[in-house]
Amino acid sequence: MDPQLRVVDGKPALLDGVTIVETMKQLKAAGADVVGLNCGRGPGTMLPILEDIVKECKVCTNHQYTNIQNGPH
């Protein structure tokens, strides 16, 4: 896990201390159809988070990694 990412109880969290998975659960319960995540630190940070979201929130994901220097992969 990225050492600069905020962590609460061993899970990635947002600045307010709420885990990303819990945030996704709240958004889903509130009726969100689509939620975007910013992968500014790259796939090494984002893919484990996406795996947790899919496992714990029972949702589908669609993701694309884009390397700014080399274009889409």
ABEGO torsion letter per residue (X at the ends): XBAABBBBGGBBBBAAGBBAAAAAAAAAAAGBABBBBBAAAEAAAAAAAAAAAAAAAGBBBBBBBBBAAAEBX
